[in-house]
């Protein structure tokens, strides 16, 4: 897994390391770049709830490896967000979750 570096974060357009990633430098590089592309397509703010998080009681959680992010998208319903993501990335990918129902 390639983790985010300071230089990588400098190339990200819509997110910053100060958001709710946990340790932003333990986040998977491909996941963050995918999130940045998705954010550009949606034209709405993504609110990050959780990225890297050590979960000893859940050793298989992708959050332990920086390969998961929980978020919601402002001003888009949960159903519309899921439909748009599925249209772009296909069947659900490991590591992407949408928290709550926002509308």
N, C-alpha and C positions, 0 to 999 in steps of 0.2 A: 504494500500500500504506500502510495506517495502522500505524505502529509503536507498541509499548507505551509508555505514559508512567508516571510515578510514581503518578499518580491511578488509571490503569487497574490497576496492580499492587495498589493498595489495595482494589480491588473484587474481586480474585481470591480465592476461598475456599480452594482446596486447594494452591496453589503459591506460591512466593516468588521474588523476583529472585535470591536467593542460590543457587538450585539450578543444575544443569549446563546452563544456557541459552547459555553463551558470554556475549555481551553481551545482557542481558535487555531492553535498550531498543532493540535492533535486531530484536526478534522481532515477527512479524506479529500484530497485535491480534486478528483473527478467529481465528487458529489457537490462540492462548492461551486465548481465551474458550471455544472448542470443547473444548480439552483439559480445562478446568475443568468443563464440563458432563459430559464423559465420565467424569471422575474421580468426580463425584457419583453417577453412575449405577452405576459398578462397585463402589463401597464398598470399594475396596482401593487401597493406595498405589501411585502411579505413580512410578517412579524415572527421572529424566531423565538421559540419557547425553550428549546433544549437541543444541544448538539452532543458534543463529547460529554459523557458523564460516567464515572466509574460506578457500576452497579454490581457489587459482589454477590447479591442474592439472585441476580439474573446474569450468569456468566456468558450466556449466548446472545445477550442483547447487543445489537449493532452499535448502540451508544457507547459501549465500552471501547470500541475501536475507532470512534469518530466517523462511522459509516452510516449514521442515522441523524435525521434532523426532524424535530417536531415544529410545526409552524401553522399559522393561518394566513389567509390573504384578505386584506381589507377590502370591503365593498363588493365582495363576490360571495355568493352563496356556496355552501359546502358542496352541494351537488354540481354546480357549475364549475367549481375548482377541480373536482375529481374528473369530470367529463373533459375539461380542457387538458389536464395533465395526461389522462389516458390517450387522448387524441395525439399528443405530442410524443410521449415516451412509450406508448403501448401498455401492455399488461403491467400491473404494479411492480415496481422495482424494489429490491431490498434497500431499506434505509430511508425511504421517503414516506413520511406520514403527514397527515393534515389534522391538526388538533382543533376540536370543537366545531361548532356550526356558526359561521359568521355570515351575516348578510345585511 
